Amino acid sequence: MMRLTAAAAVLATAQALVAPTPQKASTRLHGRANKLVIWDCDGVLVDSEALLKRAEVDALKAAGFDDVDEDACNRLFSGFAPEAGAVNFEKEYGKPLPEHFFRDQIANSQDLFRDKLEALNGATVRTLHAAGRQQVVASGSPRDRVDVCLEKADISEIFQPDRVFTREDVEKGKPEPDMFLKAAAFCETDPKDCVVVEDSTAGIRAAAAAGMECVAYLGGGHARKPWYAEEISAIHTGPVVYSAEELLEFLSEE
């Protein structure tokens, strides 16, 4: 396994992100460079969550929910399986989501992603792949949308279809651990030998339930407000990174 100590410097020129309050990862565990990396997709591999939140707000306002903003959609939906997001919404607003809300949002997101989506950690994935690192994707999004994200990040050839796990592949989505455990089993890897990269409370809870190490990546456009980091820190005592460079350094440690 080749070491990646110089990789962060290379990545800095390929993909620079603005970090709100740069911090070093708070936890250092031995042997991370040998672990299976399980990537979330939206908000981690690609900067899709901010796009989705704007579309969700527009759809909800069209349905008469004028007091819902992007922060609310972020808090209620990001990282959650559709059924869990629907429960979150009804608890807060006392009314169910409009019929077919998530189905319509998924359908409408395809063109939006193709036009405006930007990569966050495509270069990180490529650097790890070149070093022979084993990686998979485990996303709560439908397969068709994940495929668009991987295409936009220029990493489709790395994540062949059998290396992508979505909500459609398991009985229960995040925050349940099913998807992460399925990915680990496919790779014949013990959960304790996996490291999950997540940006949401639902994903972090799922990783904890699976018995996996987790690093919180808060480099996406949706994750830069103070309240978002506070929600993450309320449930996550492990490492937090704010840029692709920090993330690559963390994943590369031995």
C-alpha positions in Angstrom: 0.0 0.0 0.0 1.6 3.2 -1.1 1.7 6.1 1.4 -0.2 9.2 0.6 1.7 11.8 2.8 2.3 14.1 -0.2 -1.1 13.6 -1.7 -2.8 16.5 0.2 -0.4 19.0 -1.4 -1.2 17.6 -4.8 -4.9 17.7 -4.2 -4.8 21.4 -3.0 -4.2 22.5 -6.5 -6.8 20.2 -8.0 -9.6 21.0 -5.6 -9.7 23.9 -3.1 -12.5 24.5 -0.7 -13.2 27.4 1.6 -13.4 26.1 5.2 -15.5 28.1 7.7 -13.5 27.4 10.8 -10.6 25.0 9.9 -9.9 22.5 12.6 -7.7 19.4 12.8 -9.4 16.1 13.1 -10.1 15.4 16.8 -9.5 11.6 16.7 -6.5 9.7 15.4 -6.8 5.9 15.1 -4.0 3.5 14.0 -4.3 1.8 10.6 -6.8 4.1 8.9 -5.0 3.9 5.6 -5.8 0.2 5.4 -9.5 0.6 6.0 -12.4 0.3 3.6 -13.7 3.9 2.8 -17.5 4.1 2.6 -18.6 7.3 1.0 -21.9 9.1 1.4 -22.7 10.9 -1.9 -24.8 14.1 -1.5 -22.9 16.8 0.3 -19.7 14.6 0.4 -18.7 13.6 -3.0 -20.7 16.3 -4.7 -22.1 19.7 -3.5 -25.7 18.6 -4.1 -27.4 19.3 -0.9 -27.6 23.1 -1.4 -29.2 22.5 -4.8 -31.7 20.1 -3.4 -32.7 22.4 -0.5 -33.5 25.2 -2.9 -35.6 22.9 -5.0 -37.4 21.5 -1.9 -38.2 25.0 -0.6 -39.7 26.0 -4.0 -41.8 22.8 -4.1 -43.1 23.3 -0.6 -44.0 27.0 -1.1 -45.9 26.0 -4.2 -47.9 23.6 -2.0 -48.7 26.4 0.5 -45.9 26.0 3.1 -44.6 29.6 3.0 -42.7 29.4 6.3 -40.3 26.6 5.2 -36.8 27.7 4.4 -33.6 26.0 3.2 -32.3 25.6 6.8 -35.5 23.7 7.8 -35.3 21.4 4.7 -31.6 20.8 5.5 -32.4 19.9 9.1 -35.5 17.7 8.3 -34.4 15.9 5.1 -30.6 15.9 4.7 -29.2 12.4 5.1 -32.6 10.9 6.0 -34.4 8.2 4.1 -37.6 9.6 2.5 -39.9 8.0 5.0 -37.8 9.3 7.9 -37.8 12.8 6.3 -41.6 12.7 6.0 -41.9 11.8 9.7 -39.6 14.7 10.6 -41.6 17.1 8.6 -45.0 16.1 9.9 -43.8 16.3 13.5 -42.6 19.8 13.0 -45.3 21.3 10.8 -48.3 19.2 11.9 -49.2 18.3 8.3 -47.9 15.6 5.9 -45.7 16.4 3.0 -47.4 17.0 -0.4 -48.2 13.7 -2.1 -45.3 12.4 -4.2 -43.0 15.1 -2.8 -39.8 13.1 -2.8 -40.7 11.3 -6.1 -41.2 14.6 -7.8 -38.0 16.2 -6.3 -36.0 13.2 -7.4 -37.3 13.5 -11.0 -36.7 17.2 -11.1 -33.2 17.0 -9.7 -31.7 15.1 -12.7 -31.5 18.1 -15.0 -30.6 20.4 -12.1 -27.6 18.3 -11.2 -26.4 17.9 -14.8 -26.4 21.7 -15.2 -25.1 23.0 -11.9 -23.6 20.2 -9.8 -20.0 20.6 -8.6 -17.6 17.9 -7.2 -16.3 18.1 -3.7 -14.1 15.0 -3.3 -13.7 13.6 -6.8 -10.0 14.3 -6.7 -9.8 12.7 -3.2 -11.4 9.5 -4.5 -9.0 9.4 -7.5 -6.0 9.9 -5.3 -7.0 7.1 -3.0 -7.8 4.8 -5.9 -4.4 5.4 -7.4 -3.0 4.2 -4.1 -4.9 1.0 -4.3 -7.5 1.9 -1.6 -10.7 0.0 -1.5 -13.8 2.4 -1.7 -17.5 2.1 -2.0 -20.5 4.5 -2.1 -23.5 4.1 0.3 -26.1 6.8 -0.4 -29.7 7.4 0.6 -30.4 8.8 -2.9 -31.8 6.7 -5.7 -29.4 4.9 -8.0 -30.1 7.1 -11.1 -29.3 10.3 -9.2 -26.1 8.8 -7.7 -25.0 7.8 -11.2 -25.3 11.5 -12.2 -23.3 12.6 -9.2 -20.5 10.1 -9.9 -20.5 11.2 -13.5 -20.2 14.9 -12.6 -17.4 14.1 -10.1 -15.6 12.1 -12.8 -15.4 9.0 -10.7 -17.9 6.7 -12.4 -15.1 4.4 -13.6 -13.9 3.9 -10.0 -17.3 3.1 -8.6 -18.6 0.3 -10.8 -22.3 -0.6 -10.2 -21.5 -3.3 -7.7 -19.5 -0.7 -5.6 -22.6 1.6 -5.2 -25.2 0.9 -2.5 -28.4 3.0 -2.3 -31.6 3.1 -0.3 -33.1 0.8 -2.9 -30.7 -2.0 -1.8 -31.8 -2.3 1.8 -35.0 -2.6 3.8 -34.3 0.5 6.0 -32.3 3.6 5.0 -30.3 5.9 7.2 -30.2 6.4 10.2 -30.4 2.6 10.3 -27.1 0.9 9.6 -28.3 -1.6 7.0 -26.7 0.1 4.0 -23.2 0.4 5.6 -23.3 -3.2 6.8 -24.3 -4.4 3.4 -21.4 -2.6 1.8 -19.0 -4.0 4.3 -20.3 -7.5 3.8 -19.9 -7.2 0.1 -16.3 -6.2 0.5 -15.8 -9.0 3.1 -14.6 -6.4 5.6 -15.3 -6.3 9.3 -17.3 -3.1 10.3 -14.5 -2.1 12.6 -12.2 -2.0 9.6 -14.4 0.5 7.8 -14.3 4.3 7.9 -17.4 6.2 6.8 -17.4 9.7 5.4 -20.6 11.5 6.2 -22.1 15.0 6.4 -25.4 14.4 8.1 -26.7 13.4 11.6 -28.6 10.5 10.0 -25.5 9.2 8.3 -23.4 9.6 11.4 -26.0 7.7 13.5 -26.1 5.0 10.9 -22.3 4.6 11.0 -22.3 4.4 14.8 -25.1 1.8 14.8 -22.9 -0.2 12.3 -19.9 -0.1 14.6 -17.9 1.8 12.1 -15.4 4.7 12.5 -16.9 7.9 11.0 -15.4 11.2 9.9 -17.7 14.2 9.5 -17.0 16.1 6.4 -18.5 19.7 6.5 -17.0 21.1 3.3 -20.3 21.3 1.4 -22.2 24.5 0.8 -25.1 23.4 3.0 -22.9 22.6 6.0 -21.1 25.9 6.6 -23.6 27.6 8.9 -22.8 27.4 12.6 -26.1 25.7 13.5 -25.2 22.8 11.2 -21.8 22.1 12.8 -23.5 22.4 16.2 -26.0 19.7 15.4 -23.2 17.5 14.2 -21.1 18.1 17.3 -24.1 17.3 19.5 -24.1 13.6 18.4 -20.5 13.1 17.0 -17.4 13.1 19.2 -15.2 11.9 16.4 -13.2 13.7 13.8 -14.6 16.6 11.8 -12.9 18.1 8.7 -13.8 21.0 6.5 -11.9 20.6 3.3 -10.9 17.9 0.8 -7.2 18.4 1.8 -8.0 17.7 5.5 -10.1 14.7 4.6 -7.4 13.1 2.4 -4.8 13.6 5.1 -7.1 12.0 7.7 -7.9 9.0 5.4 -4.2 8.6 4.5 -2.9 8.2 8.1 -1.3 5.0 9.3 
